[in-house]
Amino acid sequence: MCVPVSRVARVLLLIGALLLALGAPIGVRAEGLAAPDLTPPLPAGLAYVTGGALSTPTVWAARPGGREARRLGAGQEPLLADSGRAVAVTAFSPGLQEQGPAVVIYSTVGGTPSSYLSLATATAQPLAWSPDSRYLAVALQSTSPSGEAGSGLAVIDIDTGVVATIASGAVHGASFAPDGSDRIVYGLARSLALAAPVNLYIAQPDGSGTRALTSDGRSLYPLWGPRYIAYDRERRRSEAPEYQIWLIAPSGGGTRRLTHVGVDPLVWGLVPLAFSASGGRLLAEFGGQDTSEAWTVLVASGRARRILVRGQPVMAAGISRDGRTLLIDEGALGDPPSDGRIASIPFSGGAAKLLIGHGSQASWNG
């Protein structure tokens, strides 16, 4: 399953390199000539990023076990569609004159990349694909001096190319219903102020039928599962806020607290990232200052457990549909993508299986 983004900020890419990459056919190196690639393109099961401290981050797609890797182009934070046929990436120019697209969608089966939105108005971060891979939810952060106008949640209709901004404000996560209805739940604060109340809302992908799911002013980072929506309930502190995972029915009833994890100052706690297909197992990220750790949660009991590899914490990337296997990033927090390793590991822990030796920011469709 794809994992909504909730990660410690990384160095973002140069837009000039992105425009260069868009001019190169998929599977062909931009520098010099390459031998013809006669391998028939197939839907991907894994997307990831490579790149060094001084090189442009590059997005790749591969089969689920890391085989048959193909270069797609420049980008960061890839988000693989459930169909495996498309990968959405974020683009950002650190220069004073932002220009070019804010989101690029690469085809993994040989199609032409598509670009959406503009860095002249907002940076954008893909958050979630709908299960049918038709809609992409994107968080917008305005580049205007005030930051208010232009920030919000946009939904891209891949079939028609229409981009609908369905909510304005600061977006705190989004997730589509797994039942195929294309409904979306998202966390939103109407203001960008740090103390602004934040609640969950449910809407159709075009923004119609919007209704509030919570009203407590401290609900955020929703993840729509088979039975419940998992989300964070925030307790504000003088340092970092504290998050614990709660569950709520899509109708708004049946609210209950799921986790009871100790949260020290300067870290904020667990954020739900991905459910297994049955909804019985949950992958979460324990985040904070210089911290991004993979944790598992058993939904029936609320038991939360940190995942360690060779005694060290790893970053959460995905969970298989049957809930037996996790996708993890090793050793890439704050480092260039190629310094990381992408691996799989049993849900209950154990030996990790290396998938990609030099890469990070993995996205999986399980």
C-alpha positions as CSV (number, residue, x, y, z in Angstrom):
1,M,0.0,0.0,0.0
2,C,1.2,3.5,-0.6
3,V,2.1,5.5,2.3
4,P,1.0,8.9,2.9
5,V,4.0,11.4,3.5
6,S,4.8,12.3,7.1
7,R,8.6,12.7,7.0
8,V,11.4,14.8,8.4
9,A,12.1,17.5,5.8
10,R,14.8,16.6,3.2
11,V,16.8,18.6,0.7
12,L,14.5,19.3,-2.3
13,L,15.5,19.2,-5.9
14,L,16.6,21.9,-8.4
15,I,13.8,22.6,-10.9
16,G,16.3,23.1,-13.8
17,A,17.3,19.5,-13.5
18,L,13.7,18.4,-13.5
19,L,13.0,20.2,-16.8
20,L,16.1,18.6,-18.3
21,A,14.9,15.1,-17.1
22,L,11.4,15.6,-18.6
23,G,13.0,15.9,-22.0
24,A,14.7,12.5,-21.8
25,P,12.8,9.3,-22.7
26,I,12.1,6.9,-19.8
27,G,14.9,4.3,-19.5
28,V,17.5,6.4,-21.3
29,R,20.3,8.2,-19.6
30,A,20.3,12.0,-20.0
31,E,24.1,12.1,-20.3
32,G,25.4,10.6,-23.5
33,L,24.0,7.8,-25.5
34,A,22.6,4.5,-24.1
35,A,22.0,1.2,-25.6
36,P,18.4,0.6,-26.6
37,D,16.3,-0.8,-23.8
38,L,14.1,-3.5,-25.3
39,T,12.6,-4.7,-22.0
40,P,8.8,-4.4,-22.2
41,P,7.7,-1.8,-19.6
42,L,5.7,-3.4,-16.8
43,P,3.7,-1.8,-13.9
44,A,6.0,-1.1,-10.9
45,G,5.8,-2.4,-7.4
46,L,8.4,-0.2,-5.9
47,A,9.6,3.4,-6.4
48,Y,12.6,5.1,-4.8
49,V,15.2,7.8,-5.0
50,T,18.9,7.8,-5.7
51,G,21.4,10.7,-5.6
52,G,24.4,12.1,-3.8
53,A,25.0,15.2,-1.8
54,L,25.9,17.2,-5.0
55,S,23.8,15.4,-7.6
56,T,20.1,15.7,-8.6
57,P,17.8,13.3,-6.8
58,T,16.5,10.7,-9.3
59,V,13.4,8.6,-9.1
60,W,13.4,5.0,-10.1
61,A,10.7,2.3,-10.5
62,A,11.2,-1.4,-10.1
63,R,9.4,-4.7,-9.6
64,P,8.3,-5.4,-6.0
65,G,11.6,-7.2,-5.1
66,G,13.7,-4.4,-6.6
67,R,14.3,-6.2,-9.9
68,E,14.1,-4.6,-13.4
69,A,14.8,-1.0,-12.1
70,R,14.0,1.8,-14.5
71,R,15.0,5.5,-14.3
72,L,12.0,7.8,-14.4
73,G,13.5,11.2,-13.9
74,A,14.3,13.9,-11.4
75,G,12.1,14.2,-8.3
76,Q,11.7,13.7,-4.5
77,E,9.3,11.8,-2.3
78,P,7.9,9.4,-4.9
79,L,4.4,8.1,-4.4
80,L,3.5,5.0,-6.3
81,A,-0.1,4.5,-7.5
82,D,-1.8,1.2,-6.5
83,S,-2.0,0.2,-10.1
84,G,1.8,0.5,-10.3
85,R,1.4,2.4,-13.6
86,A,2.3,5.9,-12.3
87,V,4.6,7.6,-9.8
88,A,3.9,11.1,-8.5
89,V,6.9,13.2,-7.3
90,T,7.3,16.6,-5.7
91,A,9.5,19.4,-7.3
92,F,10.9,22.5,-5.7
93,S,13.2,25.3,-6.7
94,P,15.2,26.8,-3.9
95,G,16.0,29.9,-6.0
96,L,14.4,33.3,-5.7
97,Q,12.6,32.9,-9.0
98,E,10.4,29.8,-8.7
99,Q,9.2,28.4,-12.0
100,G,8.1,25.2,-13.6
101,P,5.7,22.5,-12.4
102,A,5.2,21.7,-8.7
103,V,4.1,18.0,-9.3
104,V,5.2,15.6,-12.0
105,I,3.6,12.2,-12.6
106,Y,5.8,9.7,-14.4
107,S,4.4,6.7,-16.2
108,T,6.1,3.3,-15.4
109,V,4.8,1.7,-18.6
110,G,6.3,4.0,-21.2
111,G,4.0,7.0,-21.3
112,T,5.0,10.7,-21.3
113,P,5.4,12.4,-17.9
114,S,2.6,14.9,-16.9
115,S,3.2,18.1,-14.9
116,Y,0.7,19.9,-12.8
117,L,0.4,23.1,-10.7
118,S,3.1,25.8,-10.7
119,L,5.9,26.7,-8.4
120,A,5.1,30.4,-9.1
121,T,2.2,30.0,-6.7
122,A,2.8,27.1,-4.4
123,T,5.1,24.1,-3.7
124,A,3.2,20.8,-3.6
125,Q,3.6,17.4,-1.9
126,P,1.7,14.4,-3.2
127,L,-0.1,12.8,-0.2
128,A,-2.3,9.9,-1.4
129,W,-3.6,8.1,-4.5
130,S,-7.1,6.8,-4.7
131,P,-7.4,3.0,-4.9
132,D,-8.4,3.1,-8.5
133,S,-5.3,5.3,-9.2
134,R,-7.5,8.0,-10.8
135,Y,-7.1,10.8,-8.2
136,L,-4.0,12.2,-6.5
137,A,-4.3,14.3,-3.3
138,V,-1.7,17.1,-3.1
139,A,-0.9,19.5,-0.2
140,L,-0.2,23.0,-1.4
141,Q,2.1,25.5,0.5
142,S,1.8,29.0,-0.9
143,T,4.9,30.8,-2.1
144,S,3.3,34.2,-1.5
145,P,4.9,36.3,1.3
146,S,2.0,35.8,3.7
147,G,1.8,32.0,2.9
148,E,-2.0,32.1,3.4
149,A,-3.4,32.6,-0.1
150,G,-2.9,29.5,-2.2
151,S,-2.2,27.0,0.6
152,G,-4.6,24.0,0.8
153,L,-5.6,20.6,-0.5
154,A,-5.8,19.9,-4.3
155,V,-7.0,16.8,-6.0
156,I,-5.8,16.0,-9.5
157,D,-8.1,13.9,-11.7
158,I,-5.6,12.0,-13.8
159,D,-8.3,11.0,-16.4
160,T,-9.3,14.5,-17.2
161,G,-6.3,16.6,-16.0
162,V,-8.6,18.8,-13.9
163,V,-7.1,20.1,-10.7
164,A,-9.6,21.0,-8.0
165,T,-8.5,22.9,-4.8
166,I,-11.1,21.4,-2.4
167,A,-9.9,23.1,0.9
168,S,-7.9,26.2,1.9
169,G,-5.5,26.3,4.9
170,A,-2.8,24.2,6.3
171,V,-3.1,20.5,5.3
172,H,-2.2,17.8,7.9
173,G,-2.5,14.5,5.9
174,A,-5.1,13.0,3.5
175,S,-6.3,9.5,2.7
176,F,-8.8,8.0,0.3
177,A,-11.5,5.5,1.3
178,P,-10.4,1.9,0.4
179,D,-14.0,1.0,-0.7
180,G,-13.6,2.5,-4.2
181,S,-16.0,5.4,-3.5
182,D,-13.1,7.9,-4.0
183,R,-14.1,9.8,-0.9
184,I,-11.3,11.5,0.8
185,V,-10.5,12.3,4.5
186,Y,-8.1,15.1,5.3
187,G,-6.8,17.1,8.3
188,L,-7.1,20.9,7.9
189,A,-6.4,24.0,9.9
190,R,-8.1,27.0,8.4
191,S,-5.1,29.2,9.4
192,L,-1.4,28.6,9.0
193,A,-0.8,29.7,12.7
194,L,0.9,27.0,14.7
195,A,-1.9,27.1,17.4
196,A,-4.8,27.0,14.8
197,P,-7.4,24.3,15.5
198,V,-7.2,21.3,13.2
199,N,-9.9,18.9,12.4
200,L,-10.8,16.0,10.0
201,Y,-13.1,16.4,7.1
202,I,-14.6,14.0,4.5
203,A,-15.5,15.0,1.0
204,Q,-15.9,13.7,-2.6
205,P,-12.8,14.2,-4.7
206,D,-14.2,17.4,-6.3
207,G,-14.9,18.8,-2.8
208,S,-18.6,18.3,-2.9
209,G,-20.4,16.9,0.1
210,T,-17.8,18.1,2.6
211,R,-18.6,17.4,6.2
212,A,-16.6,17.7,9.4
213,L,-15.7,14.4,11.0
214,T,-14.2,15.9,14.3
215,S,-14.7,19.2,16.1
216,D,-12.1,19.0,18.9
217,G,-9.6,21.2,17.1
218,R,-6.7,18.7,17.6
219,S,-7.3,15.9,15.1
220,L,-4.9,15.4,12.2
221,Y,-3.0,12.9,9.9
222,P,-5.9,10.6,9.0
223,L,-5.5,7.2,7.4
224,W,-8.6,5.5,6.1
225,G,-8.7,1.8,6.8
226,P,-11.2,-1.0,6.0
227,R,-13.2,-0.4,9.2
228,Y,-11.9,2.7,10.9
229,I,-10.1,5.9,10.1
230,A,-6.9,6.0,12.2
231,Y,-5.7,9.5,13.1
232,D,-3.6,11.5,15.6
233,R,-5.1,13.4,18.5
234,E,-2.7,16.1,19.5
235,R,-1.8,17.2,23.0
236,R,0.0,20.5,22.9
237,R,3.1,21.0,25.0
238,S,5.7,23.7,25.4
239,E,8.2,21.8,23.2
240,A,6.8,19.5,20.5
241,P,3.2,18.4,20.5
242,E,2.4,14.9,21.5
243,Y,0.5,12.5,19.2
244,Q,-1.3,9.3,20.1
245,I,-3.3,7.3,17.5
246,W,-7.0,7.1,17.8
247,L,-9.7,5.3,15.7
248,I,-13.0,6.7,14.5
249,A,-15.7,5.3,12.2
250,P,-16.3,7.1,8.9
251,S,-19.7,8.0,10.2
252,G,-18.1,9.8,13.1
253,G,-18.9,7.3,15.9
254,G,-17.0,4.7,17.7
255,T,-14.1,6.9,18.7
256,R,-11.4,5.2,20.8
257,R,-7.8,5.7,21.7
258,L,-5.5,3.0,20.2
259,T,-1.9,3.7,21.4
260,H,-0.4,4.7,24.8
261,V,3.2,5.3,23.9
262,G,5.6,7.4,26.0
263,V,6.6,10.6,24.2
264,D,9.6,12.6,25.4
265,P,10.1,16.3,24.7
266,L,11.3,17.2,21.2
267,V,9.6,14.2,19.6
268,W,5.9,14.1,18.8
269,G,5.1,10.4,18.8
270,L,3.2,8.1,16.4
271,V,1.7,9.0,13.0
272,P,-0.3,6.3,11.2
273,L,1.0,5.5,7.7
274,A,-0.5,2.4,6.3
275,F,-3.0,-0.4,7.1
276,S,-2.9,-4.0,6.0
277,A,-5.8,-5.0,3.8
278,S,-7.7,-6.5,6.7
279,G,-7.2,-3.5,8.9
280,G,-5.7,-5.6,11.7
281,R,-2.2,-4.4,11.4
282,L,-0.9,-0.8,11.2
283,L,2.4,0.7,10.2
284,A,3.3,4.0,12.0
285,E,6.1,6.5,12.1
286,F,7.5,7.7,15.5
287,G,8.7,11.2,14.5
288,G,10.4,14.2,16.1
289,Q,13.6,16.2,16.1
290,D,16.2,14.1,14.2
291,T,13.8,11.1,14.6
292,S,11.9,9.0,12.1
293,E,11.3,5.4,13.3
294,A,9.2,2.6,12.0
295,W,6.7,1.2,14.6
296,T,4.0,-1.5,14.2
297,V,0.6,-1.5,15.9
298,L,-1.7,-4.4,16.4
299,V,-5.2,-2.8,16.1
300,A,-7.0,-5.3,18.3
301,S,-4.8,-4.7,21.3
302,G,-3.2,-1.4,20.6
303,R,0.2,-3.0,21.2
304,A,2.9,-0.8,19.6
305,R,6.4,-2.0,18.9
306,R,9.5,-0.3,17.5
307,I,11.3,-2.0,14.5
308,L,15.0,-2.5,14.9
309,V,17.5,-3.8,12.3
310,R,20.9,-4.9,13.8
311,G,19.9,-3.0,16.9
312,Q,19.2,0.3,15.1
313,P,15.9,2.0,14.3
314,V,14.8,2.2,10.7
315,M,12.4,4.5,8.7
316,A,8.8,3.3,7.8
317,A,8.0,3.0,4.1
318,G,5.1,0.5,3.6
319,I,3.2,-2.6,4.7
320,S,2.2,-5.5,2.5
321,R,-1.5,-6.1,1.9
322,D,-1.4,-9.3,3.9
323,G,0.3,-7.5,6.8
324,R,3.1,-9.9,7.0
325,T,5.9,-7.7,5.6
326,L,7.2,-4.2,6.1
327,L,9.1,-2.0,3.7
328,I,11.8,0.0,5.4
329,D,14.5,2.6,4.7
330,E,17.8,2.1,6.5
331,G,20.3,4.8,7.3
332,A,19.0,7.7,5.1
333,L,17.7,10.1,7.7
334,G,19.2,13.5,6.8
335,D,21.7,11.9,4.4
336,P,21.8,11.8,0.6
337,P,19.4,9.2,-0.9
338,S,22.1,6.9,-2.2
339,D,23.5,6.5,1.3
340,G,20.3,4.6,2.3
341,R,19.3,1.0,1.9
342,I,15.8,-0.2,1.1
343,A,14.8,-3.6,2.6
344,S,11.8,-5.7,3.7
345,I,11.4,-7.2,7.1
346,P,8.7,-9.4,8.8
347,F,6.0,-7.5,10.6
348,S,7.0,-9.2,13.8
349,G,10.7,-8.4,13.3
350,G,13.6,-10.5,12.3
351,A,16.2,-10.5,9.5
352,A,15.9,-7.8,6.9
353,K,16.0,-8.6,3.1
354,L,17.9,-6.1,1.0
355,L,16.0,-4.8,-2.0
356,I,17.9,-1.7,-3.1
357,G,21.5,-1.2,-2.0
358,H,21.7,2.6,-2.6
359,G,18.4,4.4,-2.4
360,S,15.8,5.7,0.0
361,Q,12.3,7.4,0.1
362,A,10.7,4.1,-0.9
363,S,7.1,3.8,-1.9
364,W,5.4,0.4,-2.3
365,N,2.0,-0.9,-3.5
366,G,2.5,-4.2,-1.5
